[in-house]
Amino acid sequence: MKAPSVENIFARLPKPLGPEQFSTLFENEAVKIERIVSQSSNAPAEFWYDQPRDEWVIVLRGQATLEFESGELFEMREGDFAAISSHVKHRVLKTDAATIWLAVHAKAP
């Protein structure tokens, strides 16, 4: 059993190495929690996330625009969150520099 620990979501941010950096904060069979740092990112026109798990995301710092294959755009600011069902195609259309997200991926029961 791992000892409990306390960390800060804004500590040890990765240096910009690309448009997005993913850090797994917690994972087990049912759930995966990630911190995502987006650096003024925008997805290529042909790219879509098509994830096997439901996802819940919140913007902790910065702002972003999510685009869905259906054509919907969600303008997200600090504190805004969205629930995305599995296999709903989406992408990050654009973000501010150093936008920080928290993403929770849940396995279907």
DOTORLUM-663006 format. One record per residue (C-alpha): residue number from 1; residue in one letter; x, y, z. Coordinates in nm, 3 decimals. Layout:
+-----+------+---------+---------+---------+
! seq ! type !       x !       y !       z !
+-----+------+---------+---------+---------+
! NUM !    A !       X !       Y !       Z !
...
+-----+------+---------+---------+---------+
// end
This chain:
+-----+------+---------+---------+---------+
! seq ! type !       x !       y !       z !
+-----+------+---------+---------+---------+
!   1 !    M !   0.000 !   0.000 !   0.000 !
!   2 !    K !   0.132 !   0.343 !  -0.095 !
!   3 !    A !   0.155 !   0.608 !   0.176 !
!   4 !    P !  -0.077 !   0.910 !   0.135 !
!   5 !    S !   0.078 !   1.224 !  -0.007 !
!   6 !    V !  -0.023 !   1.582 !  -0.081 !
!   7 !    E !   0.084 !   1.763 !  -0.396 !
!   8 !    N !  -0.019 !   2.081 !  -0.576 !
!   9 !    I !  -0.177 !   2.065 !  -0.923 !
!  10 !    F !   0.021 !   2.375 !  -1.028 !
!  11 !    A !   0.359 !   2.248 !  -0.902 !
!  12 !    R !   0.623 !   2.104 !  -1.130 !
!  13 !    L !   0.459 !   2.217 !  -1.453 !
!  14 !    P !   0.636 !   2.071 !  -1.755 !
!  15 !    K !   0.852 !   2.290 !  -1.973 !
!  16 !    P !   0.689 !   2.353 !  -2.311 !
!  17 !    L !   0.800 !   2.059 !  -2.527 !
!  18 !    G !   0.504 !   2.057 !  -2.760 !
!  19 !    P !   0.143 !   2.168 !  -2.779 !
!  20 !    E !   0.024 !   1.947 !  -2.490 !
!  21 !    Q !   0.180 !   1.757 !  -2.201 !
!  22 !    F !  -0.012 !   1.489 !  -2.011 !
!  23 !    S !   0.070 !   1.383 !  -1.653 !
!  24 !    T !  -0.116 !   1.096 !  -1.489 !
!  25 !    L !  -0.199 !   1.195 !  -1.131 !
!  26 !    F !  -0.398 !   0.884 !  -1.035 !
!  27 !    E !  -0.504 !   0.565 !  -1.208 !
!  28 !    N !  -0.674 !   0.236 !  -1.125 !
!  29 !    E !  -0.900 !  -0.006 !  -1.317 !
!  30 !    A !  -1.201 !   0.229 !  -1.307 !
!  31 !    V !  -1.058 !   0.579 !  -1.342 !
!  32 !    K !  -0.763 !   0.777 !  -1.475 !
!  33 !    I !  -0.700 !   1.138 !  -1.366 !
!  34 !    E !  -0.465 !   1.354 !  -1.571 !
!  35 !    R !  -0.329 !   1.705 !  -1.564 !
!  36 !    I !  -0.299 !   1.845 !  -1.914 !
!  37 !    V !  -0.093 !   2.154 !  -1.989 !
!  38 !    S !  -0.174 !   2.305 !  -2.330 !
!  39 !    Q !   0.070 !   2.555 !  -2.481 !
!  40 !    S !  -0.132 !   2.766 !  -2.727 !
!  41 !    S !  -0.233 !   2.441 !  -2.888 !
!  42 !    N !  -0.464 !   2.374 !  -3.176 !
!  43 !    A !  -0.542 !   2.036 !  -3.327 !
!  44 !    P !  -0.472 !   1.961 !  -3.691 !
!  45 !    A !  -0.785 !   1.974 !  -3.909 !
!  46 !    E !  -0.789 !   1.596 !  -3.961 !
!  47 !    F !  -0.731 !   1.502 !  -3.592 !
!  48 !    W !  -1.010 !   1.392 !  -3.355 !
!  49 !    Y !  -0.998 !   1.232 !  -3.011 !
!  50 !    D !  -1.212 !   0.917 !  -3.012 !
!  51 !    Q !  -1.170 !   0.784 !  -2.661 !
!  52 !    P !  -1.293 !   0.449 !  -2.526 !
!  53 !    R !  -1.379 !   0.597 !  -2.182 !
!  54 !    D !  -1.616 !   0.871 !  -2.073 !
!  55 !    E !  -1.424 !   1.190 !  -1.993 !
!  56 !    W !  -1.488 !   1.486 !  -1.764 !
!  57 !    V !  -1.261 !   1.789 !  -1.809 !
!  58 !    I !  -1.229 !   2.122 !  -1.629 !
!  59 !    V !  -1.017 !   2.425 !  -1.717 !
!  60 !    L !  -0.823 !   2.522 !  -1.406 !
!  61 !    R !  -0.620 !   2.803 !  -1.562 !
!  62 !    G !  -0.647 !   2.978 !  -1.900 !
!  63 !    Q !  -0.914 !   2.922 !  -2.162 !
!  64 !    A !  -0.981 !   2.688 !  -2.450 !
!  65 !    T !  -1.222 !   2.603 !  -2.728 !
!  66 !    L !  -1.340 !   2.244 !  -2.768 !
!  67 !    E !  -1.480 !   2.144 !  -3.105 !
!  68 !    F !  -1.701 !   1.840 !  -3.159 !
!  69 !    E !  -1.738 !   1.649 !  -3.485 !
!  70 !    S !  -2.106 !   1.751 !  -3.478 !
!  71 !    G !  -1.992 !   2.113 !  -3.526 !
!  72 !    E !  -2.056 !   2.233 !  -3.170 !
!  73 !    L !  -1.798 !   2.467 !  -3.017 !
!  74 !    F !  -1.757 !   2.506 !  -2.640 !
!  75 !    E !  -1.572 !   2.818 !  -2.526 !
!  76 !    M !  -1.425 !   2.722 !  -2.189 !
!  77 !    R !  -1.282 !   2.955 !  -1.925 !
!  78 !    E !  -1.139 !   2.892 !  -1.580 !
!  79 !    G !  -1.383 !   2.681 !  -1.382 !
!  80 !    D !  -1.581 !   2.559 !  -1.684 !
!  81 !    F !  -1.617 !   2.183 !  -1.719 !
!  82 !    A !  -1.761 !   1.942 !  -1.974 !
!  83 !    A !  -1.864 !   1.577 !  -1.974 !
!  84 !    I !  -1.779 !   1.391 !  -2.295 !
!  85 !    S !  -1.922 !   1.046 !  -2.357 !
!  86 !    S !  -1.697 !   0.772 !  -2.491 !
!  87 !    H !  -1.642 !   0.774 !  -2.868 !
!  88 !    V !  -1.779 !   1.128 !  -2.912 !
!  89 !    K !  -1.521 !   1.273 !  -3.148 !
!  90 !    H !  -1.374 !   1.604 !  -3.029 !
!  91 !    R !  -1.059 !   1.811 !  -3.038 !
!  92 !    V !  -0.899 !   2.113 !  -2.879 !
!  93 !    L !  -0.948 !   2.384 !  -3.138 !
!  94 !    K !  -0.733 !   2.640 !  -2.952 !
!  95 !    T !  -0.604 !   2.733 !  -2.608 !
!  96 !    D !  -0.426 !   3.015 !  -2.434 !
!  97 !    A !  -0.060 !   2.973 !  -2.351 !
!  98 !    A !  -0.023 !   2.745 !  -2.048 !
!  99 !    T !  -0.387 !   2.639 !  -2.017 !
! 100 !    I !  -0.415 !   2.381 !  -1.739 !
! 101 !    W !  -0.685 !   2.115 !  -1.742 !
! 102 !    L !  -0.787 !   1.835 !  -1.511 !
! 103 !    A !  -0.925 !   1.533 !  -1.700 !
! 104 !    V !  -1.102 !   1.235 !  -1.546 !
! 105 !    H !  -1.144 !   0.926 !  -1.766 !
! 106 !    A !  -1.400 !   0.678 !  -1.629 !
! 107 !    K !  -1.435 !   0.318 !  -1.737 !
! 108 !    A !  -1.791 !   0.209 !  -1.808 !
! 109 !    P !  -1.943 !   0.000 !  -1.526 !
+-----+------+---------+---------+---------+
// end
